[in-house]
Amino acid sequence: MIINEVNITKEINKITEEIEQEVINIRRTIHKNPELAFKEFDTCKLIVNKLRKIGFDEIEIIEGTGVVAILRGTKLGDCEEKTVMLRGDMDALPIKEETSLSFKSENSNMHACGHDAHVAWTLGTAMVLSRLKYLFRGRVKFVFQPGEEMGGAVGMVSRGVLDNPKVDIVMAGHCWPDLKSGEVGIANYTAMASTNTFKITINGKGGHGAHPHECIDPIAIGTEIYSSIQKIISRKTDSKNPTVISVCSFNSGTSRSTIPDICEIEGTVRALTYEEVFKINNDIENISKQICGIYGGNCTFEMGGICLPVVNNKNLTESFMVSAKDIIGENNLKSIPYLAMTGEDFSEYSSRRDGLFLYIGSNNKDKYENYKLHSCKFEIDENILKSTIGMFSKFIIDYLN
């Protein structure tokens, strides 16, 4: 059977229309029962059951709750068989939901980053492509990844998710409230920043608040460290390169009249490259130790694992733009000239294979107030599920052919 491009699009649109409510229900089920990183046991079970119902027989559970499923195209031909990997992350956040949704979280966690939608549209793409496998040659590897918020991709890569069969390209999308529902953003090169976390533990000498001269005040030292590391951005980094240092936790003392022994400062660094993040952390450590030394204290510096930047492959972004316009229209494809300063462990895949990472617009101000990612009131427009499934399905078929 020969089906032209227009008919492929029609076939995809027909199936996405048929499965839309089922996919929405999947998303709502996951949303009601959000599970934290590496504890996504019910979500894992739901995914496996759905894949088996669709007809998948190559399913593997790795890293405790991660799911990998392979779909093989049946189209005959002489072209080389390739493998596309589509990732959907599945973990929630330890945030108490404060929306008015009828399917709001039933526990103290929340899908405040849209991962429930990511699982749903990845399953939806599996539904579509399993019915259209006669249209392509090659393989699609569906990866449902645990613990994105905790760097879960590292474990998936170590367990060989990019091999057996060897993956040629990797794809993923993320709900993006900065774009309107129906729009899709494509970064031309770097899509997300390189990031890490840091912790400074300042050791002073506690004592009575009436006698600060007899103490080494870690709070006073900490505030000076805080002010000084902010100057790294304005005086030690290139203004053409986006860079962020954010102190997100400053803890010390338990009494209003006692100078404590210890002050702890925690934060995050975000920059364009791995090398710049590492350099900034060295600057923070050196400044912290110098200031402590001036006032007679000392400190330890701990650097959390650095997440690589997410970099899009130029050829894939161009091919996607051509393919996706049949599904959502050319006007809804937005070229994003700047990177997001958020981090994403999808970089563990895209640093090893050609990658494509998409911003899926989720904001619909006609339905609800727009809250940002990780907000306790974060919501998405569920209309994006159908269009996202359509875009992924169309591009994968086009690429494999």
C-alpha positions in Angstrom: 0.0 0.0 0.0 1.4 3.4 -1.0 0.1 6.3 1.1 1.3 9.9 0.3 2.3 12.5 2.8 -1.2 14.1 3.0 -2.8 10.7 3.7 -0.2 9.9 6.4 -1.2 13.1 8.2 -4.9 12.3 7.8 -4.3 8.8 9.3 -2.5 10.3 12.2 -5.2 12.9 12.8 -7.9 10.3 12.7 -6.2 8.1 15.3 -5.3 11.0 17.6 -9.0 12.0 17.5 -10.1 8.5 18.5 -7.6 8.1 21.4 -7.7 11.7 22.7 -10.0 11.1 25.6 -8.2 7.9 26.6 -4.9 9.8 26.7 -6.5 12.6 28.8 -7.8 10.0 31.2 -4.3 8.5 31.5 -2.8 11.9 32.3 -5.5 12.5 34.9 -5.0 9.1 36.6 -1.3 9.8 36.9 -1.9 13.4 38.1 -4.2 12.1 40.9 -1.4 9.7 42.2 1.9 11.6 41.8 5.0 9.6 42.8 8.4 11.0 43.6 11.7 10.1 41.9 12.5 6.4 41.8 9.2 5.6 43.6 6.9 5.7 40.5 5.7 2.1 41.1 2.0 2.7 40.2 2.9 4.8 37.2 5.3 2.1 36.0 2.5 -0.5 36.4 0.0 1.7 34.5 2.5 2.1 31.6 3.3 -1.5 31.3 -0.4 -2.6 31.3 -1.2 0.0 28.7 1.7 -1.1 26.4 0.6 -4.7 26.7 -3.0 -3.7 25.8 -1.7 -1.9 22.8 0.1 -5.0 21.7 3.8 -4.5 22.7 5.7 -7.6 23.6 9.2 -6.1 23.9 9.0 -4.4 27.3 11.7 -4.2 29.9 11.7 -2.6 33.4 15.0 -1.1 34.4 16.3 1.1 37.2 13.3 -0.1 39.4 10.5 1.9 37.7 11.8 2.8 34.3 10.1 1.2 31.3 11.6 0.6 27.8 9.4 -0.7 25.0 10.4 -1.3 21.4 8.1 -1.1 18.3 9.3 -2.5 15.0 8.1 -1.1 11.7 6.9 -3.7 9.2 7.3 -1.6 6.0 9.5 -3.4 3.4 12.3 -1.6 1.6 16.0 -1.2 1.0 16.7 1.8 3.2 18.8 1.4 6.3 16.9 0.5 9.5 17.3 3.2 12.2 16.1 3.6 15.7 14.3 6.6 17.2 14.1 7.0 21.0 11.2 9.0 22.5 11.6 9.8 26.2 8.8 10.6 28.6 9.8 11.4 32.2 7.5 10.3 35.0 8.4 11.6 38.5 6.5 14.2 40.5 7.7 16.9 43.0 7.3 17.1 46.8 4.9 20.0 46.4 1.3 20.2 47.9 -1.1 20.9 45.1 -3.3 24.0 45.4 -5.4 23.8 42.2 -9.1 23.3 42.0 -8.9 20.5 39.5 -11.4 17.6 39.9 -8.4 15.2 39.5 -6.0 17.0 41.8 -3.4 15.1 43.7 -4.6 12.8 46.4 -1.3 12.9 48.3 1.3 15.5 49.4 3.1 15.4 46.1 2.3 17.1 42.8 2.9 16.9 39.0 4.0 20.5 39.0 6.4 20.1 36.1 4.0 18.4 33.6 5.6 14.9 33.7 2.1 13.4 33.8 1.5 14.9 30.4 4.8 13.7 29.2 4.0 10.1 30.0 0.5 10.5 28.5 1.7 11.8 25.1 4.5 9.2 24.9 1.9 6.5 25.5 -0.3 8.2 22.9 2.5 8.2 20.4 3.0 4.5 21.0 -0.8 3.9 20.3 -0.6 5.8 17.0 2.6 4.2 15.7 1.6 0.7 16.7 -1.4 1.1 14.4 0.7 2.6 11.6 3.8 0.4 11.8 3.2 -0.8 8.3 4.1 2.8 7.2 7.7 2.7 8.4 10.9 0.6 8.4 13.1 0.6 11.6 12.4 0.8 15.3 10.9 3.2 17.8 12.2 2.9 21.4 9.8 4.3 24.0 11.6 5.2 27.2 9.6 6.1 30.3 12.3 7.5 32.6 12.1 7.7 36.4 13.7 10.5 38.5 14.3 13.3 36.0 14.3 15.8 38.9 17.1 13.7 40.4 19.2 12.9 37.3 17.6 9.6 36.6 18.9 9.5 33.0 22.4 8.7 34.3 21.2 5.3 35.5 19.2 4.6 32.3 22.2 5.3 30.1 24.4 3.1 32.4 21.9 0.3 31.9 22.3 0.5 28.1 19.1 2.3 27.1 20.9 3.8 24.1 21.9 0.4 22.8 20.4 -3.0 21.9 19.2 -1.8 19.4 21.5 1.2 19.0 19.6 4.4 19.1 20.3 6.9 16.2 18.4 9.9 17.5 16.7 10.9 20.8 13.6 13.1 21.2 11.6 14.6 24.1 9.3 17.5 24.8 8.5 19.5 27.9 5.3 21.4 28.9 6.2 25.1 28.6 3.9 27.7 30.1 5.9 30.5 28.5 4.2 29.5 25.2 0.5 29.4 24.3 -1.3 26.1 23.9 -0.9 25.0 20.3 2.5 26.6 19.9 5.8 24.6 19.9 9.2 26.2 20.5 12.4 24.9 18.9 15.7 26.1 20.1 18.1 26.4 17.2 21.1 25.1 19.2 21.3 25.0 23.0 17.8 24.4 24.5 18.6 24.2 28.2 21.5 25.3 30.4 24.2 23.3 32.1 23.4 23.3 35.9 24.6 22.1 39.2 24.0 22.7 43.0 26.4 23.8 45.7 26.5 23.9 49.5 28.7 26.1 51.7 29.0 25.1 55.4 30.5 27.9 57.4 32.0 27.0 60.8 32.3 29.8 63.3 32.2 30.1 67.1 28.9 30.5 68.8 28.1 32.4 71.9 25.8 34.9 73.6 24.2 37.6 71.4 25.4 40.2 73.9 29.0 39.4 73.3 29.6 39.2 69.5 33.3 40.2 70.0 33.8 36.8 71.7 32.3 34.9 68.8 33.0 34.2 65.2 29.6 34.9 63.7 28.8 32.5 60.8 25.7 34.6 59.9 27.8 37.7 59.4 30.3 35.7 57.3 27.5 34.1 55.4 25.9 37.4 54.4 29.2 38.7 53.1 29.7 35.5 51.1 26.2 35.9 49.7 26.9 39.5 48.5 30.3 38.7 47.2 29.3 35.7 45.0 26.7 37.7 43.3 29.5 39.9 41.9 30.9 36.9 40.0 28.2 37.4 37.4 28.8 41.1 36.9 32.6 41.1 37.1 33.9 37.6 36.2 31.6 36.3 33.4 31.1 37.4 29.8 28.0 39.5 29.6 27.2 37.9 26.2 26.8 34.5 27.8 23.7 33.9 30.1 24.7 32.9 33.6 22.9 32.6 36.9 23.9 32.1 40.5 20.9 31.7 42.8 21.2 31.2 46.6 18.0 29.3 47.5 18.6 28.3 51.1 20.3 30.2 54.0 20.0 28.5 57.3 21.6 29.3 60.7 20.6 29.5 64.3 17.5 28.6 66.4 17.5 31.4 69.1 17.1 35.1 68.9 19.8 35.7 71.5 22.4 33.2 70.6 25.0 33.4 67.9 25.2 30.0 66.3 28.3 27.9 65.4 27.2 27.0 61.8 25.6 28.6 58.8 24.6 26.7 55.7 24.1 28.2 52.3 22.8 26.2 49.3 22.1 27.2 45.8 22.5 26.6 42.1 24.6 27.7 39.2 23.4 27.8 35.5 25.4 28.6 32.5 25.8 27.9 28.8 28.5 25.3 29.1 29.7 22.6 31.5 33.1 24.4 31.7 31.6 27.7 32.8 29.5 26.1 35.5 32.7 24.4 36.9 34.6 27.6 36.7 31.9 29.6 38.6 31.8 26.9 41.3 35.6 27.2 41.8 35.1 31.0 42.1 32.4 30.5 44.7 34.6 28.1 46.7 37.6 30.4 46.6 35.6 33.6 47.6 33.9 31.7 50.5 37.2 30.4 51.9 38.9 33.8 51.6 36.0 35.6 53.5 35.9 32.9 56.2 39.7 33.3 56.6 39.4 37.1 57.1 36.9 36.7 60.0 38.6 33.7 61.6 36.1 31.0 60.5 36.4 28.2 58.0 34.1 26.5 55.5 33.6 23.4 53.4 32.3 23.6 49.9 30.3 20.8 48.2 29.4 20.8 44.5 26.4 18.7 43.3 26.6 16.8 40.0 26.8 19.0 36.9 24.0 18.5 34.4 25.2 19.0 30.8 23.5 21.5 28.5 20.7 20.2 26.2 21.9 20.8 22.7 19.6 20.4 19.6 20.9 18.9 16.4 20.6 21.4 13.6 19.5 18.9 11.0 16.8 17.5 13.3 15.4 20.9 14.2 15.1 21.7 10.5 13.5 18.4 9.6 11.0 18.7 12.5 9.9 22.1 11.4 9.0 20.7 7.9 7.3 17.6 9.3 5.3 19.3 12.2 3.7 22.1 10.1 1.4 19.5 8.6 0.0 18.8 12.1 -0.1 22.2 13.8 0.5 24.7 11.0 3.6 26.7 10.3 2.5 29.7 12.3 2.5 27.7 15.5 6.2 26.7 15.2 8.3 29.2 17.1 12.1 29.4 16.7 13.5 30.2 20.1 16.7 32.3 19.9 17.6 31.9 23.6 18.2 29.0 25.9 16.2 28.3 29.0 18.2 28.5 32.2 16.4 25.4 33.6 18.3 22.1 33.4 17.3 18.8 32.0 18.9 15.4 32.3 17.8 14.7 28.7 21.3 16.0 28.1 22.6 12.5 29.2 21.1 11.2 26.0 21.6 14.1 23.6 25.3 14.4 24.5 25.7 10.9 23.2 23.2 10.8 20.2 21.8 13.5 17.9 18.9 15.0 19.9 15.8 17.1 19.6 14.2 18.7 22.6 10.9 20.7 22.2 9.1 23.3 24.3 5.4 22.3 24.1 3.3 25.4 24.8 0.8 24.7 27.6 -0.6 28.1 28.5 -4.3 28.8 28.0 -5.3 32.0 29.8 -8.9 31.6 28.7 -9.1 28.5 30.9 -6.9 29.3 33.9 -4.3 31.7 35.3 -0.9 30.9 34.0 1.5 29.6 36.7 5.1 28.6 36.0 6.7 25.2 36.3 7.1 23.9 39.9 4.3 26.1 41.1 1.7 24.5 43.5 -0.9 26.0 41.1 0.6 24.8 37.8 -1.9 23.6 35.2 -1.8 22.7 31.5 -4.2 22.8 28.6 -5.0 19.2 27.9 -5.6 20.0 24.2 -1.8 19.9 23.8 -1.8 16.1 24.2 -3.5 15.4 20.9 -1.3 17.8 18.9 1.9 16.6 20.5 1.2 13.0 19.8 0.5 13.9 16.2 3.7 15.9 15.8 5.9 13.1 17.3 4.2 10.4 15.3 4.5 12.3 12.0 8.2 13.2 12.5 9.1 9.7 13.5 7.5 8.2 10.4 9.1 10.8 8.2 12.6 10.2 9.8 12.5 6.4 9.6 11.4 6.7 5.9 
